[in-house]
Amino acid sequence: MAGKQKTAVWKNFLHLIGQIRLPLILIAVAFLLNIGKAAIELTIPERIAALTEMNLGDGEIVKVVIAACLTIFLLALIAFIGGLASTYITYIAKAQMNRDFQRVASRKVFSLTTAEVEARDPKEFISRITTDTGFVSDFLIDLLVMEIPRLYFLIST
């Protein structure tokens, strides 16, 4: 009986996710920015290693060192700006998903019969519409936008 109930919960959960409108464009842009940021963060140590391995006997060493330092600085600046943009876009996507989850959950709660409403605690309904929807939307966005690029960074190092 418990296994059947768990299957029904996941089935209802996946059906609920299917009813909301995921902000796919925002998720894709934030994901790409995070992947780009991870790729840049992986190249900075390579640039620093190349800078330390330079032959100091050359006459053009000052120009090369300045160019390398500027390159490292620009890469770090681009990674920082990309991270800020990704964070901003992620928060917008979280807000949109949370609003859509609340809309779908509210509609589902308001369509319950009187017997179903009386069988449950009113605090449970409030929790389902507010706290639970926020938790699920945060989890999905964090998984899709932040954790997959972190996994890429971890595997690439």
N, C-alpha and C positions, 0 to 999 in steps of 0.2 A: 504494500500500500504506500509506503513512504517513497519508494522509487518512482512510482507512478505520479505522486504528487510533485516530486522534484522535477520530473520531466514536464509536467504541466506548467510549473513556474517558469522554467526556461522558455517553453513554447510561448507563454504569455509575454515574457520579457522581450523575446525576439519579435513578436508581433507588434509590441508597443514601439520598438525601435523602428520597425518598418512604417509605422504611421507618422512619425515625425519627419520633418524636412531637415536633413543634415545640411549644414552650410558647406557643401563639398568644395566650392571654389576657395573659400577662406581656409579650409583645412588643407587643401593642396598647396596653396601659397605658403602657409605657415610651415608645412612639412618641407617644402623645397628650400625655404630660407634656413630652416634648422639643418638640413642636409648640407647646404652650402656653407653654413657656419662651421659645421663639423669638418668639412673638407679643408676649409681655410685654416682652422685650428691644427689640422694635421700637417699642413705645409710649413707653418711657422718654425717648428723645431728643425726641419730640413734646411731652411734658409739660415737659421742661426748656426747650424753645424757647418754650412758652406762658408759662412763668414769667418768662423774660427779656423778653418783649414786653409785660408789664403796665405800665399807666399808674401812675406813682408818685404822682400827685396825689390819688388817692382816699383817704378817711379809713379805709376798711376794708382797706387794703393789708396790714397785719400779719396779719390773720386769713386773708386769701387766700394770702399767701406761706407761712404755716404749714401751711394745708390742702394747698397744692401740694407742699410739701416732704414732708409726711407721706404723701401719695399716691405720690410717687416712691419714698420709702423702703419703703412697703408693697409696691409693685410689684417692687422689687428683692429684697425679702425673700421674696416668693412665688416669684419666678423661682429664687432660690437654693435654697429648700426643694424646689421641683419638680425642680430639677436633681439634688439629693441623692437624692430618692426614685427618680427615673429611673435614676440610676447603680446604686443598690441593686437595683432590680428587674432591670436589665440583667445584673448579675453573677449573680443567681439564674437567669435565663434561660440565660445562657452555661453555667453549671454543669449545668443540666438537659440542654441540647443536647449538651454534651460527653459526659455520661454515656450518653445514648442513642446517640450516634455510636460511642462505645467499645463499647457492648453489641452493636450491629449489626456493627461491624468485627471484634470478637472472634469472634462467631458465624460470620462469613464465613471468617475465618482458620482456625478450628478445624474447619470443614467441608471444607477442602481435602484433596485426595488426597495420598498419600505422595509420588508423583512430582512434584506441584506444590510441595510443601514442600521437597523436596530440590533443586529447580531454582532456588530463591531463597535469598538470604542471610538468616539468622535476624534480623539487625539490621533488615532491611526490615520484617519483621512487627511488631517492637516499635515501630518508627517509625510504621507505619500505625495502630496501636492507640492510641498515646499522642500524639505530636507532631502528626501530620497531622490527627487528629480534633479536637484543640484548636484548630489553626489554622483549620480549616473552620468550626467553630462560632463562633469569634470573628469571622471574616470575615462570616458571615451575619448575626449579631446587629448588628455594627457597621453593616453596610449597611442593614438594615431599621430599626434604632432610631435611629442617630445621623446617618448621612450624608444621609438623605432630609430630616430637619428642617434640617440645615445648608444643604442646597440651597434649601429654602424660605426660610430667613433670607437667603441670598445673593441670591436672585431678588427678594425683597421690599425690599431696601435700594436 
